[in-house]
Amino acid sequence: MEQPEDMASLSEFDSLAGSIPATKVEITVSCRSLLDKDMFSKSDPLCVMYTQGMENKQWREVRKFIVDYFFEEKQNLRFDLYDVDSKSPDLSKHDFLGQAFCTLGEIVGSPGSRLEKPLTGVPGKKCGTIILSAEELSNCRDVATMQFCANKLDKKDFFGKSDPFLVFYRSNEDGTFTICHKTEVVKNTLNPVWQTFSIPVRALCNGDYDRTIKVEVYDWDRDGSHDFIGEFTTSYRELARGQSQFNIYEVVNPKKKMKKKKYVNSGTVTLLSFAVESECTFLDYIKGGTQINFTVAIDFTASNGNPSQSTSLHYMSPYQLNAYALALTAVGEIIQHYDSDKMFPALGFGAKLPPDGRVSHEFPLNGNQENPSCCGIDGILEAYHRSLRTVQLYGPTNFAPVVTHVARSAAAVQDGSQYSVLLIITDGVISDMAQTKEAIVNAAKLPMSIIIVGVGQAEFDAMVELDGDDVRISSRGKLAERDIVQFVPFRDYVDRTGNHVLSMARLARDVLAEIPDQLVSYMKAQGIRPRPPPAAPAHSPPQSPARTPPASPLHTHI
């Protein structure tokens, strides 16, 4: 039996790690106190929205104010306002009223996902205010639950019946297919009944109900060379009809069909049940007021090298940020928009402190024992540089104290209004592995996640173990309830061309990508529903979603 081309991806596919298309968010725009450019009447305002490419930094116009949302990326947006004077699609023929820049994270992270910003760009004039709201599109949150059985499948095993399983593929815009679900194997039967499974609708069809869904049927083989029985196609719209004559599918093997004139099919697959429900999403919690509390912990052990020497990982060059500062900025500038007070606790570990030289594994970088919070990312960098000048790098490398420190704060508020993220930046080999594992297992019950960035050239085997992607972390025989640790080595993101901006955007994307699911998994485990979003202030004008006017197919009137 010839092996299908996608067999390798099939055997490696992890249903939990399958890439799901982004959540789609609709931006609504309204304005107040715009410049009046028309002599005898009010302006006829038009808003044009642009997104910025991560790689090439080019601004690209968005036709419809709907964008893909990624928590883990800095998504720059630009809004230009014009007073329409004619039907010309050329923007230079219209009066410019002002512009605003922000990130999608800023809008989403504002109270009620509603951001007000002053318009600028016309010298010497107050251009008014732009009000931006973000609303998640509803089909992004639907989860479909379904069950299938099959009848009279082809027998593939010489000494017994087949061991069938199903593989589901989502079709992409370019006509290719992406694997999105794999059922369990039912042993030794030609009439299997598979277990019920749930899948996000956007994983199944990216929210397009008529898009083709391909299903392949295989006979499982121990050596991984699973035998292809046949395939069929359907769509979300078809499946949503539920159990009916429309949802009994002939399983066809195209090669057999070509070779044998009398070939009918290789069995049938029947949909037994189908249901869909709306899941609470990360954006529901953020819009309902959940704050993300960001804490950073920095490694001050002697193995980093003398900060005054250029070989040190803590070296403060006048020309560029060191690895610690780069990693902190990359993660911090994205996460900061989800914390309204922008006050971030910053801790150090592994140093001797003045005046008596005692070793500490959780000291405040700002020197304030009562309140280790710093104002903004710049405040953390300032406190970090201050500590480098005042403490003595020492050791050992203990993580447990900073993990426990943040866990105490997380334990104090478990009603869903706050979620803590701890960023640990370290150069090395951990000294208190057993205690750290215990601290993480205890923290997994709490509203918190941990990001570890390893800098320098050390072996980070212990960090990979803490990450728990392959084997869930445990302590004293107790398994962590959730996987809350994400580790990346900084060296994997150092761009040889020196393009720090792009490589740090990639680092932030990789360490932050799991946070939304970790937050939602905590809330679901605790049975916490999102709060309703706060009401918009009474003085704001009614907001209408941006629409494309017939006169100008390129832009969007307010």
Salt bridges, closest charged atoms under 4 A:
GLU2 OE1 - LYS255 NZ 3.32
GLU26 OE2 - ARG547 NH1 3.56
GLU61 OE2 - HIS555 ND1 3.04
ASP68 OD1 - LYS24 NZ 2.69
ASP80 OD2 - ARG78 NH2 2.93
ASP90 OD2 - LYS93 NZ 3.30
GLU106 OE2 - LYS117 NZ 3.32
GLU116 OE1 - ARG32 NH2 2.87
GLU116 OE2 - ARG114 NH1 3.34
GLU135 OE1 - LYS287 NZ 2.85
GLU136 OE1 - ARG141 NH2 3.31
ASP154 OD2 - LYS256 NZ 2.67
GLU173 OE2 - ARG211 NH2 2.86
ASP208 OD2 - ARG211 NE 3.67
ASP210 OD1 - ARG237 NE 2.73
GLU216 OE2 - LYS214 NZ 3.39
GLU238 OE2 - ARG241 NH1 3.22
GLU279 OE2 - LYS524 NZ 3.27
ASP284 OD1 - ARG141 NH2 2.92
GLU333 OE1 - LYS74 NZ 3.59
GLU362 OE1 - HIS405 ND1 2.80
GLU362 OE1 - ARG408 NH2 3.77
ASP415 OD2 - ARG531 NH2 3.14
GLU438 OE1 - ARG476 NH2 3.00
GLU465 OE2 - LYS437 NZ 2.59
